[in-house]
Amino acid sequence: MLQTYSAHDGTTLAYRVSGTGDPVVCLPGGPMQSADYLGELGGLPAHRRLLKLDPRGAGRSAAPEDVSSYRCDRLVDDVEALREHLGADRIDLLAHCAGANLATLYAARHPGRVRRLALITPSTRAVGIEATGESRLATARLRRDEPWFGDAFAALEAIVAGAADDDDWKRVDPFFYGRWDTAARAHQAAQEGRRNEEAAAVFGAPGAFDPPATRAALGAFTAPVLLLAGEVDLNTPPDVVAEFAALFPHAEFVVQPGAGHFPWLDDARRFTTTTAEFLTRP
């Protein structure tokens, strides 16, 4: 079911609702990509009501008049407007990849409005943590027995060396899935054209992130946090997620075995069990 609300600047934003029970606001990655690729998050709607938000300018949400409002720190207001629209004193947040930057900034700015925070294979730009090239290569080497490994690893080496072309970025696609099978290929293909490239270019523009200030705010964040890493996730290797988790006073760090960047696709049951248990605690 599709619903809409008005952001503080009047932009009409859309979110899709599935499941029953208390709501969980779900923020997609990309950045600035339609939330469709989240699907049903491995069956999570059987446990909670998911509100999957399309960022402004993406999916079914309207584009704003002011393109500078695509900046991540300004998107915090869109999440707050959704909380107000729901009439909720506090909300549970689940965010994937680049959406974790937005969720983190929201938690830092509105700590009392967050009941639980689940960050799934999160991007860490908001807190100034970066994966090293060697960390990505080491994670990739875990896949050395895969039939596609040689070609994909050569492309990754070119990327790490700063000598990649557009073809190299496509050749590393298998590394983002725990199994490079028909379902993974279909999921990857379905994401083509779903990201607002203009908005994505503004998302991390200068001024969007202040890592020292955000780290300080997270150090005083008292709500429970789940940080879930994929064991073979090339985008955000587990060591990076562990460093992120250490910034929170009450964080649970989980590595999903055999999972890539989309853990709900790689093992839906394990992902749902872990995430639902966290989100449904008293």
RABEL-V492869 format. One line per field, one symbol per residue. phi: phi as a letter, one per 40 degrees, with the letter a starting at -180 (. if undefined). Layout:
BEGIN
phi = ???
END
This chain:
BEGIN
phi = .cbbabcccgccbbabbagbgccbcbbcchcgbdcdccfbfghcccbaccbccccdgbfccccccccccccdcccdccccccdcccgccbbcbbbbfccccccccccccbcccbcabbbbfccbccbgbbccdcccccccccbdccccddccccccdccccgbcbdccccccddccbcbcbccccccccccdgcbcccccccdbcdgcbbddccdccccbccccbbbbbcdbcccbddccccccdccccbbbbbbcdgcccbccccadcccccccccccbcc
END
